[in-house]
Amino acid sequence: MASTFLNLSLRCSRARACISEERNQGLPGKKPEKVGLLDNRKTVKDNTVISTSQDSEHHKHPPLVSALKASAEQNVASFHFPGHNRGRAAPSSLSSLIGVQPFLHDLPELPELDNLFSPEGPILDAQKQAAMLFGATETWFLVGGTTCGIQASVMATCSPGDTLILPRNSHISAFSSMVLSGTIPKYITPEYDFDWDVACGITPSQASEVKKAIRELDIEGRKASAVLVTSPTYHGICSNLEEISQLCHSHNIPLIVDEAHGAHLGFHEDFPLSALHQGADLSIQSTHKVLTSLTQSSMLHMAGKIVDRERICRCLQTLQSTSPSYLLLASLDAARAQISQNPETVFNKAVEIALEAKALIEKIPGITVLNSNTFFDALGIDPLRITVGVWKLGISGFEADDILYEDYGVVSELTGARSITFAINLGTSRDDVLRLVSGLNHLSQTHNSIGLKEEKPNGIQPFIKSNGGMRLSPRDAFFASKKKVSFEEGIGRICGELICPYPPGIPLLIPGEVITEEAASYLVEVFTHRRALPFLSVTALSGTVNELVDRAKRTNCQTEIHGYRSWSLKILSLLLCYCYINNGLFFAKFGKKEWHARKEAGKDGDLDSYRKTIKDNMDIHNRGRAAPSSLSSLIGVWPFLHDLFAPAGPILDTQKEATKLFGATETWFLVGGTTCGIQASVMATCLPGDTLILPPNSHISAFSSMVLSDAIPKYITPEYDFDWDVACGGEGNRRIEHRRSKSVGSSRHLSYLLRGMEAWDICFEADDVLYGDYGVVSELIGTHSITFTVNLGTIRDDVVRLVSGLNHLSQTHNSIGLKGEKPKPFTEAIGGMRLSPRDAFFASKKKVTFEDSIARICGELICPYPRGISLLLPGEVIMEEAGKLFGGGK
């Protein structure tokens, strides 16, 4: 059905953000400039609290860091989330490690801190400055890592059924993005080096592979909606993006670049050019990897006009948490400011140290250094990435890595069967390099240069060319029913999960592809002849993992696996889709030594012992050495020092303890917020086309989950209280009467009905008075009420200030009641659903006036706040009654 869609963006500009269900939607209201009890040391400018101290006058702090600093310094009574209450109730087990300062600055979306999904203050300023620095048309800050940025980029350029051209060794987020978007892949095989056992980038000669893929699609009557390339690779190998971008643009195809390892490119004359400077349309960078922000923070850059920016915004709001961490956002701003001070020279020392290290290592007998001569056809190699080959010493990279760590305290970034990769960054010192060189010299002297007995590793290319082809799309394979079978029984059937032996890190089998005899034989050979056991990135099928472990045991392979359980794999796989996955494809190597270290750590909780198995040292602030001073001056260096990633061991143990505490069968920790959990839960229980029963005042993540899962909604209308102008939950009148009683008791939420007001937005004015005169910060503001949250950090002095403020309001305002009639229900005026939320999300949209929108299909969620009940949902017909509630306009 050809339809024109109404695209309404009514942004809520209310004073105090609640910000869970109602974020970014609502009736336009007054956005006050609050000052609060700041001891006359702050002024308000452009809705941003700015310190008048000497530091701010000299712009020492970047915009978002400055706003965060000013807000944290306020002398206020906090009746809002989060529950640690600006550090008062911070758990001592963590605050003893990182201090209380990070908690003090862990603030929600207060007015002075701006809104990530509708920025107009310090976040907007910070993103604009980042765009200028990186040469982008527009930049978005990401709290879901580059994973979120890649998923949003693919969803913004590819609709269900469209084709995406990408190499098989793409990051796992590229495959999860095809599950979410319903995109069909067209794979190109990357060049592979058998000596190093690593995959390369898309070289100039291989750029023809992209051209060939476009031509083949054209013959089939299809067109690629986007091309995705990874550059640089984990080993620092850069692709020929300029030639690829010219090819893509000649066909009006956007080029997406996974530049997770290349945020520093372009800031030194020895660095290869950045993706944007080579013509990329979208570039996603892990700012925490190569610059100095906190883990999980990234940036998405856009250039040109091929990609619809509004669609990117919608995708990011669909995928990201509605409670973004301002510590992560501020760290992005701080990292940007750190580079901006001296963009042409900031990496001079790091490059100098890297070149010195390579020169010393190249002199060591039996050690080989990966350089541009290795891949003569490559565009370039990142000089800050040092990969050394150890196969001539007769040992594997895993064995060499153990010796370097245990005897010399050298922590590598990436370990392979024949090599080890080290990351040089702004925090690397010459002493670090000397320890590395000493360790490599020790390896050279204690191991014979006889070479590994085995032949060159079997390449990935032979069986890729003989695979059985794709029978199902990744999305269809993801949602399909699965069955555990043996290897022999699996031949000829459709693979249900991503199988990716590492090295080389190129997927052998992708969900939806037919399992061939060659692929099964290759896996058997991997386990028979290599000591490394790959951790298979799980999507839905677990039988393959069990089979691999069993076969490894039968062939006496010296490997063991730790902590493998019968997961609810469908939910886990969705968490992998949404939760940020650090450092490329998700692999781990377990040997007997590591297994016992993990087992010990699990018993006594010794984190230092457990760290012996962690080889992840990508965070370029280098455990706080190069932390941006603008942020470390506020929260200290400890959050950077403890910024480590551990996928098992203590995390598994703590999840088990949480399971016991909350009475669950199993518990998962989420770094994507409750948004991630709701989306994962809906996708785990609803197949495409299934029905989900929910109230229309559900959190926005419930609606985004229907977009991702293609569940069909069946709405139930919640009870509504017109005196309070709020929707009720399942407990109905009992909850309403509880609020009316104004009894504190054991309730954690206090809502006060304010009468005697003369305008619908009087509660916003009341909140202004409470904040400006009494330093009381509320959680949620409505037309008739204000909500305050009491938590473990609330003290009686806070309550006294609140009561004093409410008494003041009572004495200074007449009790004459609100003018006008009670609001009328509008839920019965809905015109019915014509399209599913998913179909409406991906459909073309057009902005029209309210008058022109009548009888057309709504293209986005319209949720006036208050009341917080959705007036129009994507896919519903716009009725005249709904348009009248807004009084016309665009």
N, C-alpha and C positions, 0 to 999 in steps of 0.2 A: 504494500500500500504506500503510495507516494504521499507524504505528508510534510507539512512545514511545522517545525517545532518551535515552541516558545522557550527561549533561554533567558530565564529571569535570575538576576543576581542581586537579591536584596540583602545587603550586608548589614549585620547587626552592629550598630555603633554604640551600644549601651555602655555605661560607664564601667561597671565592674563585671568582669567576665566570670561566668560560672565554669567553666567551659567544659562541658562534656557533651550533653545532647544537642545544645542549641547553637553551637559555634558556627559563625559565618552566615547564619540565616536570621532574619528578624526584621521587624519594622524599623525604619530609620528613626533614631531618637537622638537625644542630645548626648554628645560625648564631652564631658567636662574636663577642664584642666585642673587636676587635683594637685594640691601642694602637700597637705598633711603636716604632721608634726616633725618638721625637718630642722628645728632649731635655727630657722631663718638662714640656713646655709644653702638652700637650693632654690632655683627658679625654674619655672616651667616655660618651655619654648617648643612650639609645634608638637604639643602633646607628649613631649619627652622630658623627663626630669633630668636636668643637667646640673652638675655641681658647679658652683662658682669658685671653686678652689683654683689654686694656681695650676694644678695638673690639668684640669679641664680647659682652662684658658689657653694652655699651650697644646691642647689636643693630644695629651699623652695617651689617653684611652680612646680606642675606636668607639663608634656610636653605640653599638649594642652592649659592649663591655661597660661603657660609661653609664648607660641606662640601668644596667644590672647592678652596678656599684652603688648608684644613687638610691635605687629602690631598696637594696639590702641595708643601707645605712639609716633608713627611716626608723624613727621611734614610734612604732605602731603596735596596736593590739590585733593580732592576726586571727581572724575567724574564717580561714579559708584553707584549702588544700595547698601543699601536701601535709600529711599527718605529723611529720617530724617538727612542724611549726618553726621554721627557720633555724633548725638545729637544736631547739630546746629538748626535744624528745628523740634526738638522733641515737641510734643503737650504738652503745659504747664499743662493741666488738669491731665496728667499722670506723667510728670516729677516732678510736685510738690509733688507727693506721693512717688515715688521711686527714684527721683533724675535723673541726666543726665548721670551718670556713666554707667548704663545698656545700654543706647543708644550708648554711646561711644564705647562699646565693642560688640555691635550688628553688626557684620561684615559679609560680604558674603564670598564665597569661594575664597579668595585671595591665591596666590601660597604658601605663607608662612604658611597658615592655613590648607593646605591639602584638600583632597576631600573625603567626606564620602563614596562614592561609588567606589572609586579606591584609597584607602589610601596608602601613601608611606612615610609620614612624621609624624607630631605630633599625628594625629589621629591613625595611625597604632601603634605608640609607646604606646599611651594611651590604646588602645584595647589589646595589648599584655600584658601590665602590669595588666590590669583587668583580663585577662585570667589566669595569674599566681596566682593572689590573690584568685580567685574563683575556681581554680582547673579545668579549662576548656581547651580543645584543642584549641579552638578559641572563641573569643567574638566579638560580633557586638554591637555598640552603636545604640540605637533607639531613634528617635525624634517623633515617632508616638505612644509611650507608649507600654505597654505590649499587647494591642490590636493588634498593627501591628506585634509584634513578634509572637503571636499565629497564626495569619492569615498566615504569611510567613512560619511558621513551618508546618502547615497543608498543604499548597500548595506545599511545598518542599518535602513532604513525600507521599502525596495522589494525584493521577491523577483523572480526571473526571471518575466517576463510581466506584472508589475504596471505600473501607469501612473503617470508622473510629470508633473505640470503645471509648466511652466516657460516663461519668455520666450525668444524666439529669440536675444536678445543676451546670453545667459548666457555665463559664462567657459568656456573650452575644457574645463576639468575637469568641468563638468556633462555635456558630451557624452561624455567618456571614462568617466565614472561609469556612463552608460547602457550603454556597451560592456561594462564589467566586470560589471555587475549583470544585464544582459539586460532592463532596464526599457524600456517603450514610452513615448515622449514624447507629450504633448498640449501643443502650443505655443500661447502667447498672444502677440500682437504688441504690442510696447511703443509708446507714443506717440513720434512723431518730429517734430523741429523742422527745417524746411527752411532757415530762415535760418542757423542755427548748424550744420546738417548733423550733428546729434548725436541719439542716442536718449535718451529720458527714462526715468524709473523708472515704477513702477506707481502712477499718480495715483489720487485718490479716485474720479474718474469711471471709471477703468480697472479699479478693483477689481471692477466688474461683469463684466469679462472672466473673472476667476477663477470667479465664480459661474456664468457661462455655460458655462465649460469643465466644471465639476462637473455641471451639469445635463445637458449633452450626453453625458457619460460615463454618467450614470444612465440615460438613454434607451437607450444601447447595452448596458445591463446590466453596466457596469463601474464601478469605484470607484477614485478616485485614492488611491494609497498615500502620497503626499506632494506638497507644493507647494513649489517652489524659487523664491525671489525674490532678486534682486541689489539691495542697498540699503546704502550709497549707491552710485551709479554712479561710473565713473572721473571724471566731471566734478563729483561731489559732490552729485548730485540724489538726494534721499531719497524712498522710496516710503511709501505709506499702509499701514504694516504692521499697525497696530492693527485696522483694519477687516478686513484679509485674515485675520489670526489668529483673529478672532471667527468669521468665515465658516468657516475651516478646522476650528476646534474644534467648531462646531455639527454637523459631519459626522465628527468624530473623526479628522480628517486632520492629521498633524503638519506644521508650517510650518518649512522650512529656509531660513535667510537667509545668503546669501553676503555677509558684512559685512567683506570683505577691506579695504575703504577706510574702515572706521568704528570701529576699536577705541577711538578717543578720544571717541566720541559719548556724551553724558551727563556729561562732566566739565567742562562750562562752561554757563552759563545761555543762551548764544547758540547752543549746539549742539542739533541735533535729538535726540530721545530715541533710545537704543540699541534694537536689535532685541529684546533680552530684555525691556526695559521696555515694549515694545509687544506682548508676548505670543508671541514666537517660541519654538519648542521647541528648535531647534538654531541656533546662531550660530557661524560660522567667521570668525575675524578674523586678518588678517595683521599681527601685532604689530610686525613690522619695518617695515611701510609707514607706519603712522600713529603708532606709539609708537617705542621706541628699541632694540629688540632687533636681533640680527644677521639678515641676509637668510636666508630659508628657514625662519625660526622663526615659528610661528603658534599659536593657541589655538582649541580647540573647546569651546564652552560649551553646556550643556544645562540646560533649565528644564522643570518639570512632570514628569509621569509617563507621557506618551503613548509616548515612545520607550524601547525596551528598552536599558538601559545595558550589559548584558552583551553584547548584540550589537554595540554600538559598540566595546567593548573588543576583541572578536574581529576586527572589521573593521580596526581600527587596527593590531592585531598582524599581520594579514594584509598590510597595505599598507606599513607603515613598516619602515625598516631595522632589522635586529637589532643593529646597532652604532651607536646614536644618538650624535651629537656632544654632549658635555657642555658645550662652549662655547655651542652653540645653546640648550641647556636652561637653562644658567645665565643667558644673556642674557635669556630670558623672565622668569626670576625677578627679575633686576635691573631690567628695565623695569617690572615690576609694582610693585616696591618704590619705584621712582622716582616713580610716579604716586601711590602710597599715602601718601607723605609729605605732600602737599598736594593732594588730589584735586579740591578745589573751586576752587583758584587756580592750579594748575600751568600752565594754558593761557592765563592772563590776558595775558601779554606777547605771545604768539603771535597771539591774537585782536586785540589792539590794533594790532599791526604790520600784520595783514591788512586791517583796516578802514582804516587810514591809506593803505595801498597802493591799495586800491580807490578811495578818495576822490581820490587824485592821478591815477590812471589814467583815471577817468571824465571828467576835465577835458581830456584830450588829444584834439584833433580827429581824427576818422576812426577812433577806437578805441572799441569797444563792450565793455561788461563784462557777463558773464552773471550775473544775479541772480534773486531769487525772483519779480520782476515778469515775467521772461521766461517762466516756467512758472507761471502764476497758479494752476494746479491741483495743483502739486507740494506735498508736505508741507513741504519745506524744502530749503535748499542749504547744504552745509557751508561755513562762512565761511572756512575755511583753504584752500579750493580756489578759485583765481582763474583764470577762463577769459576771455580777451580775444579779441574778434572783429576781424579785420584786413581783411575783404573790401571794406570801403569805401575802403581805400587802394589797391585795384587789385592787390594781391599775395596770394599764398597764405600759409597758415600755415607751410608748409615754407620758403618764401623768407624770411619774417620771422624764423623761428627761426634760420636760418643767420646772418643779420646780427646778431642779438642775441648769438649765441654767439661769433662770430669777432671782432666789434668791441667787445663789452661784457662778454664772459665770463659771460654769463647762460645757465644750463643749465635748460631747461624740463623738465617732467614728461611732457607729452603734446602732440603736434603733429597738427593736422588740416588739411584743405584750406582751411578758412575761419577757424580759430582756433588758439590756443595755450593750454595749461593749465599753471599754475604751482602748486606745492605749498608752502604756508607751514607751518613746523613749529617744534618747540621750539628748533631750532638756527638759525633764520632771524634775521638781524640787520637793523637799519635801513639799514646800508650796502648790503646785498643789494638792498633795496627801491629805494634811490636809483639803483643801477646799472640795475635793471629799468626804472624810470620814465624814466631818461635814454635808454635804448635805445629805448623806445616813442616818446618825443618825437622822437628822430632819425628813426624810421620815418615818423612823421606829417609831419615837415618835408620829407622827401626823396621822398615819394610822393604823387602827386596823389590827391585823394579823389574818384575817378571810379567806383569800384566795379569789381568783376571783370566783364569783358566777357561772360562766359558767364551764362546764366540761372541761376536757383536750381537747386542740384543735384537731379538726379532722385531722388525718394524711394525708399526701399526697399519701401514698402507696396504699390505697384501690382503688382509681380510676385510678392510673397509671396502675395497673394490669388489669383493665377492659377497658382500652382505645380502640378505634376502630382501632388502627394500622395505619401504614403509607401507604398512597396511592400515594403520590408524594414525590420526594426528596425535601429537603429544597430549592434547587436552582430552581427547576421547580415550586414550590409553590410561590417562591418569584416573578418570572416573569409572573405567571399566572394572568389572568384577575380576578378582585375581585368584590364582590357585598356586600353591606351592608344589613344585615338581622337581624331579631330579634333572641333572644335566641331559641325560639320555632322552628323557621324556620331553624336555624343553625344545629339542631341535625341531624346527618347523613351526613352532608356535610363536605367538607375538609376545615380545618382551614387555614387562610391566614396570620396570624400573631402570634407572640410569646406571649402567655398568661401566666404570671408568678406572681401569688399572693405572696405578701411578708408581713409577714412571711408565709411560711418557705423559700421562695426563690428557690423552685424547679419548673421548668416550668410545668404547668398543660397541656397546649396544645402547640405543636410545629408546625410550618408551614409544611403542607403536611399530618398531622394526621387528622383522622376523629373525629368530635366533637360528643361525646357521651352524653347521657342523664345524666349520673352520673357526668360528668365534668360540664355541665351546672348547675346542681343542687348544686354542690359544690360552684360555683361562687356566686350563689344567697345566699347561706348560709354565705359565707364570708362577703358579703355586709350587710346582715341582722344583724349579730351578732358581727361584729367588727367595731370599730370606724375608723380604719385605711382604707384609700382608696388607693389601689395599683395604681401606675402609670405604665400602661402596656407598655412594650418595643415595640415600633411600628416597624413593617416591612412594611406592605402594606395596611392592612385592618383597617379602622377606625370605622366601625360600632359597633364593640364590645365595644369600649370605650364609645360611646354614650349610648349603651344599659345599661352598668354598671352604668353610671351616672343617667340615667332615673330610673332604678330600685332602686338605692340607695335613690333617692328622694321620690319614691313612698312608700318605707318602713320607711321613716322618719329617715334614718340613719344620724347621726350627722356628715356629711362630706360634703365638697364642693370642687369643683375643680377649679383651677385658670388658666386662660389663655388658655383654650382649644379652638382651632380654627380649621377651615377646612383647614388643611395643605395640601400642595402638598406632600402627605405622601410617595410617591414612592421616591422622591428626598430626603426627610428627612430621610427615612430609610437608604438610601445609605450614607448619612452623618454620621449616627450612625455607619455604618459599618467602615467608614474610619476615622472620627474624633475620637479622643481619648475619651473614656467614663471612667470616674474616679470611682473607688471604687465599683467593682463588678457589679451586675446587676443594671440597671438604675431604681431605685424606689424612690418615695418621698411620704411623708405622709402629708396630708393637713387636719387640723382641723379648726374650726372657728377662733381661736385665730391667727393661722398662716396666714389664709386667709386675715384677716384685717391688719396684719402686712405687708404682701406683697402688699395689695392694697394701704396702706399709702405710702410705699416705692415707688410704681409706680407713685404716684402723686407728691411727693416732692423730689424724688431722694435721700432720706436719706439712704445711704448704710449701716450705722450702724443699723438702724431699720430693714433693710432687713436681716441682718446677724442673727437676732434672729430666723430665720427659717432655717438656714444652720447648719447642724449637722455633717459636714465633717471636721474632724481634723486629717486626716491620714498622712499628710506630716510630715515626721519624723524630719525634721529640726526644727519643733515646732515653726513656725512663726519666724524663724531666730535665735532662741536661740542656735541651734546646727549647724548653717550654716557652711560649710567648710571654714576655714579662708583663704585658698589659693584663693578662688573665691570672698568671701565677702570683702576681702581687695581690690579687684579691682572694684566691682560694688556696694559695700555697702550691708547692711542687708535688705534694704527696699524691694527689689524684693522678698525676702523670706517671709517677714512679710505680704505682700499683695498677697501671693500665695494662693488664695481661689477659690473654684469652685462654681458657682451659675448657675443652669440650667434654671432659669426663672426670673421674676421680672425685674431687670435693664437690663439684657441681652436682654430680649424681647423688652423692651422699646428702647434700643439703636438700635436694628435691625430695628424697625419701623422707627426711625429717619433716619437711613441709607437708608431705602426704599424710603422715601420722597426725600432725597438729590439726590439720583442717578436715580430717576424717575422709580423705579421698582414697580412691584406688590407685591413682597415679597423678602426679603433679608435674607440670612443665613450667619453667621460668620463662617469662616473655620479656624481650627487650623492645618489642614493638607496641607495648601497651595493651590495654584491654581491647583496643581496636583490632589488633592482631588476633587475640583470642576469640573474639566474637566471629570474625571472618573465618578463622580456621574451624571453629565449631560448626558454623552453618555449612561450609564446604565439605566437612567430614560427614555430615548427616543428610545433606540434600544433594542429589544428583541433578544435572541439568533437566529442567522441566518439572521437578518435584515441587510440592507446595509447602510453603513455610507460613505457619500461623503466627502473627505478631500484631501488637498494637501500633497504630500510626505514630505514636509519640516515642517510638524506640530510638535508641542512639543512632546517629548517622552511620555508624559502622554496620548496623543491621541492614541498611539499604545498600551500602557498598558491597556487603557480602552477597546480596542478591545479584548485583551486577557481575561479580566475579564467578558465582556459582551457577547463575541463570535459574535460580529458584523463583517460583511464581508466588507472589504474596497473597495471603488471605488475611485481611485486616479485621481486627476486633476493636471496637471503639471503647476507649477507657472511660471510666466515670469522670465527670468533670464538676468541679466546685466553682460556682460563679462568684461567690463572695471573695474567695481567695484568688480566683482567676488562674487556677492550676489544675492540671490533670492528675488524677489519683492513680495509685497502683492497685494491686489485687486486693489489698486490705480494705479498700473503700472508705466508708464513713469513719471507721475507727481511727484511721490515720488522720483524717481531717479534724476530728474532735481532739485528737492528741495535740495537734498544732494549735487549736483554738485555746487549749488550756493554758498555754504559755508556761507549762511546767518544765523545768530543766530536767530533773530526775536523772535517768540514765540515758536520755536521748542525746545523740551526738549532733543533731541538727535542730536549730532553733529558728522558727519562722514567725515573724511578727506581722500582724495585720495592722496597717497604718491607715486610719480613717481621718477625715477632716482635711483631705487634700482636694485641690481644685483642678487638677489636670491628670491625664492618664499617666504621664511620666513623672508624677510627683515623687514616687519612690526613688527615682534616680536622683532627684534633688535632696531627698532625705539621706540617701547614701553619701552624697557630696558633703552634707553637713557633718555626718558622723565621721567621715574620713578627714575632712579639712580642719574641723574644730576639735575632734577628739582622738584622731589617729586610729579609728576603728576601720579595719579592712574586712569587708563582707565577702561571702562566697558567691551569692547569687542575688540578683535584683529582678523583681517583677513589677507589674503595674500596681499591685495592691500590697506587696510584701517584700521583705528583705530576708534572706536566709544567711545564718551564721553557723559555721562549723566549729564544734568543740572537739578537741583532740587531746592526746597525751601531753602536748606541750602547752596547753591553755592553763593560765594561772588566774587566781582570783582578781588580781589587779586588772587583767584584761576585761573581766566581767564587770568590774566596777566602772571602767571607762565606757563600756557598752551601755550599761544601765544609766549612767549620767547623760550620755548622748540621747538616749530614748526619752529620758525625762525632759531634757531640753526641747526636743521636738514636740512633746506633749504640751509643754507650757507655752510654746511660741506659735502654735498653729491651732486654729479653731476647729472644733469637732463638728463640721457641717456635712461631712460625707462627700463622696465623689459625685460630681455632676454627671448627668447622662444615665442612660439605661444600662442594665447589665448586658454584657456581650452575649450575642446570640450564637447558637451552635451553627457551624458551617459544614460539619462533616457529612450532613445528609445532602449537601449540594454538589457532591462529587459526581462527575459525569461518567465514571466507570473507566476501567483500564482497557486500552486498545493495544498496547505493546507491553512486553515484559520490561522490568527495569534495565536489564542488560541490553535489550534491543534499542531502548530509548537512549541509553548512554552512548552507544556507538553510532547512533543515527546522526545525519547531518542536522544542523541547527541554524536557526535564524532568529535574530532579535527583532521583536515587533512590539507595538503598543498594546496596552491591555485591551483596547477596543478591538484591535485586529486579531487578538489571540483567541477570542471566544470560539468555541467548538474545535479548536486545534489541539494538538497533542503536546502536553507539557514535556519539556526537555531536561528539567533538573528539579531537584528537591526544593520546594517552597515551604518554609516552616517559619511563620511569624512567631516571634518570641516577645513577650509572653503570648501565647499559651504553651508553646512547645509542642503542639500537635500539628503534624504536617497538613497543610491546606491542599497542596498539590504534590503528587509524586510523579517521578518520571514514567511516562507511558500513559498517564491519565488524561482524559479530555477536560479542557478548561471550560467550566460553566460560567454563565453570566453572573451568578451569585458570587462566585469566587473572585471575579474581576472587580465587582463592586466593593469588596472589602478593602481594596487598595486605592480606590478613588481615582482610577485612571492613571495616566502617565505612562512612561516607558518601563 
